[in-house]
């Protein structure tokens, strides 16, 4: 069979270093656009991007030849470089070292996309720490709170 046929859906979440709330309203729209551009450059289909001042979520479809770690490394690296080049006053901006990455089935995809889009409403009820620990648990991962959140 010629060609590679994959249907890889991924939900990735990562925080700013120290969960510092650097992503204000003026940065958010532009940063999300940069993240989308980077993802598309990597061959991804961006389904949703959402977040809060201290973290972002992306739901996307990615090509089979792209590893999860390479995807996230490039998203974080290129977007951080863009922030530093575009907004020198945010020279201390940085992403955390780690990330949460979750594969998504086609059956659950629309629910995840809506979840990513609804971050503002969602975080009116729950903290990032509570959210992230719950996501890990739902996906069968049970690290200590310190290991998961730094």
C-alpha positions in Angstrom: 0.0 0.0 0.0 1.6 3.3 -1.0 1.6 6.2 1.3 1.2 6.6 5.0 -2.3 6.9 6.4 -2.7 8.0 10.0 -5.3 9.7 12.1 -3.3 11.0 15.1 -5.2 13.4 17.4 -3.3 14.9 20.3 -4.2 17.2 23.2 -1.2 18.9 24.6 -1.0 21.3 27.6 2.0 23.2 28.9 2.5 26.0 31.4 4.7 29.0 31.6 7.7 28.6 33.8 6.7 28.8 37.4 3.1 29.2 36.2 3.8 32.9 35.9 0.7 34.6 34.4 2.6 36.2 31.4 -0.1 35.5 28.8 -2.3 38.6 29.1 -5.1 39.5 26.7 -2.8 41.4 24.3 -0.4 38.6 24.1 -2.9 35.7 24.1 -4.4 36.2 20.6 -1.0 36.7 19.0 0.7 33.9 20.8 -2.1 31.5 19.9 -1.7 32.5 16.3 2.0 31.9 16.4 1.4 28.5 18.0 -1.0 27.7 15.2 1.5 28.8 12.6 4.2 26.6 14.1 1.9 23.6 14.2 0.8 24.1 10.6 4.5 24.4 9.6 5.0 21.0 11.2 2.2 19.5 9.1 -0.4 19.6 11.8 -4.1 20.4 11.5 -5.0 22.8 14.4 -8.4 22.0 15.8 -8.4 24.3 18.9 -6.1 26.4 21.0 -7.1 27.8 24.4 -5.6 28.7 27.7 -5.2 31.0 30.5 -2.5 33.5 31.6 -0.3 30.7 32.8 -0.8 27.8 30.4 -2.0 26.8 26.9 -3.9 23.8 25.5 -3.8 22.7 21.9 -5.9 20.0 20.2 -4.5 19.0 16.9 -4.1 16.3 14.3 -0.4 15.6 13.6 1.4 13.6 10.9 2.7 10.1 11.6 6.4 11.0 11.1 6.3 13.7 13.8 7.1 12.6 17.4 5.2 14.0 20.3 8.3 15.3 21.9 9.5 17.0 18.7 6.1 18.6 18.2 6.1 20.1 21.7 9.7 21.1 21.6 9.2 23.1 18.4 5.9 24.6 19.6 7.5 25.9 22.8 10.9 26.9 21.3 9.6 28.8 18.3 6.8 30.5 20.3 9.2 31.5 23.1 11.7 32.9 20.5 8.8 34.9 18.9 7.8 36.4 22.3 11.4 37.4 23.0 11.9 39.0 19.6 8.5 40.7 19.5 8.1 41.8 23.1 11.5 42.6 24.6 9.7 43.6 27.8 8.8 39.9 28.3 12.5 38.8 28.1 11.9 36.6 31.1 9.0 34.7 29.4 9.6 31.0 29.3 7.7 27.8 29.1 8.0 25.1 31.8 10.3 22.2 30.9 7.6 19.5 30.8 4.2 19.1 29.3 1.1 16.9 29.4 0.3 15.1 26.2 -2.7 12.9 25.6 -3.7 11.0 22.5 -7.4 11.4 21.6 -9.7 8.9 20.0 -11.9 10.1 17.1 -14.9 9.4 19.2 -13.7 11.8 21.9 -12.3 14.4 19.6 -15.2 16.9 19.6 -15.4 16.8 23.4 -11.7 17.6 23.7 -11.9 20.4 21.1 -14.8 22.0 23.1 -12.9 21.5 26.3 -9.8 23.4 24.8 -12.0 26.2 23.5 -13.8 26.6 26.8 -10.7 27.1 29.0 -11.9 30.5 30.4 -15.2 29.2 31.6 -13.6 26.0 32.8 -11.1 27.8 34.9 -13.7 29.9 36.6 -14.4 26.7 38.5 -11.1 24.8 38.8 -7.4 25.7 39.1 -4.8 24.7 36.6 -3.3 22.3 39.2 -6.6 20.6 39.8 -7.3 20.4 36.1 -3.9 18.9 35.3 -4.0 16.3 38.1 -7.5 15.3 37.0 -6.3 15.0 33.3 -3.4 12.7 34.4 -5.8 10.6 36.5 -8.3 10.2 33.7 -5.6 9.0 31.4 -4.3 6.5 34.0 -1.2 8.4 35.1 -0.8 8.8 38.8 2.4 10.8 39.5 2.8 12.6 42.8 1.6 16.1 42.8 5.2 17.3 43.1 6.3 15.2 40.1 3.4 16.4 38.0 3.5 20.1 38.8 7.1 20.7 39.8 
